[in-house]
Amino acid sequence: MRSSHATRRLSAAVLGTAVAAGLLTVGATPASAAPRPLAPAPAPEADPLAVQVLGLTNHARASAGCGPLAVADPLVAAAIDHSGDMAATDRLTHAGPGGSTPRTRLAALGVAPRLTAENVAVGAFTPRSLVDAWLASPGHRRNLLDCRLGFVGIARHDVASGAYWTQVLAAA
């Protein structure tokens, strides 16, 4: 079930554009339904900056001996929603509406990955400076270079001072 925060105009517009372009499928999953597995999806071509962040992330992972991350639709949806929520509340946080976590936000989308991690940031970043900032932070670096994680969703929500970025990572 999606929170009311997920219906924010920009998040809904971005989601609608991604769904219309065939880049993302989003649907409510009944609470009694079995979690759906994570599966690779096309890169979010609608956001070239997110594509660059993915490339830089995968380059850093390759340098550390990790495999590349594959984009997964539910992770993209969770990243879009969380970036929008942070922008709406003007707070950089891993806690979402009602105290949600990356794991509970994914569960609400019908996904139950074995492992989850999340990197967030706010500011006037280029893709390179964003990935460099995450790599310079021990916790974010640990998430980015965790070879057990194989899937990712990356999104941003633009604001006057730059953008709120969310990178959701998971292992199937």
C-alpha positions in Angstrom: 0.0 0.0 0.0 1.4 3.4 -0.9 1.4 6.3 1.6 -0.4 9.5 0.8 3.1 11.1 0.5 3.6 9.0 -2.7 1.0 11.0 -4.5 2.9 14.2 -4.4 2.5 15.9 -7.8 6.1 15.7 -8.9 6.6 12.2 -7.7 3.4 11.2 -9.4 4.4 13.0 -12.6 7.8 11.4 -12.6 6.3 7.9 -11.9 3.7 8.5 -14.6 6.3 9.5 -17.2 8.4 6.4 -16.3 5.4 4.1 -16.5 4.2 5.6 -19.8 7.7 5.2 -21.2 7.7 1.6 -20.2 10.7 2.1 -17.8 8.8 1.4 -14.7 5.8 -0.7 -13.6 4.1 0.2 -10.3 1.2 -1.5 -8.7 -0.2 -2.1 -5.3 0.4 -5.6 -4.0 -2.2 -7.1 -1.6 -0.8 -7.7 1.9 -1.5 -11.5 1.5 0.4 -11.8 -1.8 3.8 -13.4 -1.8 6.7 -10.9 -2.2 7.7 -10.5 -5.9 11.3 -11.2 -6.7 13.7 -8.5 -7.8 14.5 -8.6 -11.5 16.7 -6.4 -13.7 14.9 -3.6 -15.6 16.1 -1.0 -18.1 18.1 1.9 -16.8 16.0 4.9 -16.0 16.8 6.7 -19.3 14.2 9.4 -18.4 16.8 10.8 -15.9 20.3 11.0 -17.5 21.8 12.2 -14.2 20.6 9.0 -12.5 22.1 6.9 -15.4 25.4 8.7 -14.8 25.2 8.0 -11.1 24.6 4.3 -11.9 27.6 4.2 -14.2 29.9 5.9 -11.7 28.6 3.6 -8.9 29.3 0.5 -11.0 32.7 1.8 -11.9 33.6 2.2 -8.2 32.2 -1.3 -7.5 34.2 -2.8 -10.3 37.4 -1.2 -8.9 36.5 -2.8 -5.5 36.0 -6.2 -7.2 32.1 -6.2 -7.0 29.7 -6.9 -9.8 27.6 -4.2 -11.4 24.2 -3.2 -9.9 21.2 -3.9 -12.0 18.2 -1.4 -11.9 15.1 -2.9 -10.4 11.7 -1.2 -10.8 10.5 -1.4 -7.2 13.8 0.1 -6.0 13.4 3.0 -8.5 9.8 3.5 -7.2 11.0 3.5 -3.6 13.8 6.0 -4.4 11.5 8.3 -6.3 9.0 8.3 -3.4 11.7 8.8 -0.7 13.4 11.7 -2.6 10.0 13.4 -3.0 9.2 12.9 0.7 12.5 14.3 1.8 12.0 17.4 -0.5 8.5 17.9 0.8 9.6 17.8 4.5 12.9 19.6 3.8 14.8 16.9 5.7 17.7 14.6 4.8 16.8 11.4 6.5 16.5 7.6 6.0 13.2 7.6 7.9 10.2 8.1 5.8 6.5 8.8 6.5 5.5 7.1 9.7 9.1 6.1 10.5 9.3 3.9 7.4 12.7 2.4 6.5 14.0 1.3 3.2 12.9 -2.3 4.0 9.4 -1.3 5.0 9.0 1.0 2.0 10.0 -1.9 -0.3 7.6 -4.3 1.6 4.8 -1.8 0.8 5.7 -2.2 -2.9 5.5 -6.0 -2.5 9.2 -6.7 -2.4 11.1 -8.4 0.4 14.8 -8.4 -0.5 17.3 -10.4 1.6 19.4 -7.3 2.3 18.7 -3.5 1.8 20.8 -0.4 2.1 20.2 3.2 1.3 22.3 6.3 0.4 20.8 9.8 0.6 22.2 13.2 -0.1 21.0 16.8 -0.7 22.7 19.6 -2.5 24.0 20.9 -5.8 25.8 17.7 -6.9 27.0 16.6 -10.2 26.8 12.8 -10.6 30.6 12.6 -10.1 30.6 14.8 -6.9 27.6 12.8 -5.5 29.3 9.4 -6.0 32.6 10.9 -4.6 30.7 12.2 -1.6 29.1 8.8 -0.9 32.5 7.1 -1.3 34.1 9.6 1.1 31.5 8.7 3.8 32.2 5.4 5.6 28.6 4.3 5.9 27.6 5.3 2.3 30.9 3.7 1.0 30.1 0.5 2.8 26.6 0.4 1.1 27.9 1.3 -2.3 30.7 -1.3 -2.3 28.8 -4.2 -0.6 29.3 -6.9 -3.1 26.3 -8.8 -1.8 24.0 -6.1 -3.1 23.1 -6.6 -6.8 20.1 -4.3 -7.5 19.6 -0.5 -7.3 17.1 2.2 -7.8 18.3 5.8 -8.1 16.2 9.0 -8.1 16.4 12.7 -7.4 13.9 15.4 -6.6 15.0 18.8 -7.7 14.7 21.8 -5.2 16.1 25.3 -5.3 19.3 24.3 -3.6 20.0 21.3 -5.8 18.3 18.0 -5.4 17.4 15.3 -2.9 19.0 12.1 -4.0 18.1 8.5 -3.0 20.0 5.3 -3.9 18.2 2.2 -2.7 20.3 -1.0 -2.9 19.2 -4.6 -2.3 20.1 -8.2 -2.6 17.4 -10.6 -3.9 
